[in-house]
Amino acid sequence: MNNYKKGSSDIRPWGKWEVIEVGSNYCIKKIDVNPNGKLSLQSHDYRTEHWIIVNGKATITLDDKIIEKSPDEEIYIPLKAKHRIENKENKPLTFIEIQIGETLDENDIKRYEDIYGRTH
């Protein structure tokens, strides 16, 4: 089940995302993270993610590791792994996120920490 629609987008406290392609078991998003923006520390029960950095410098938390990535570098986020991406720079960060799973939905986010006070 894929609840995403091609062309859909959302503004978040840390930046924005836009769906650029969907299939029965995948979704591809372009994600922009504002300078000093930070996504929530989260995990997913139904999808894996593959991130490819295209602009800026990413600081990624993957379980207990902190990893730095630059343009044309990538990282794989396994099922149920705690993860987050943040932009510690003063310029925008853009990455492509490829989600793969049987259920693709914004409700498949379990948040552990969020500097913007979100719980869902």
C-alpha angles and dihedrals in degrees: 000000000000116000094181123102125206109257095022116133142175137202114226131184089257097044135288146292134209129193109232099176140004137190135172093279104015142060127190118204134183107217126194119196117198120233107284090008120145129192120218122273099254148153136208129221097196109033144048122212135213116197126198116189112221103168134016131004123297129207106202129192112205111178103301097345130092112209130184118213132184133192115310091021124113144196134198119223110204125215112284094005115142108240146159140170126215138182111223092173131093093238131066123280119213127187138167115234120201112195119195125185148104091261119040113181139132087239089070091084120110107190122207100170131010126173090203095058097248117149102179 
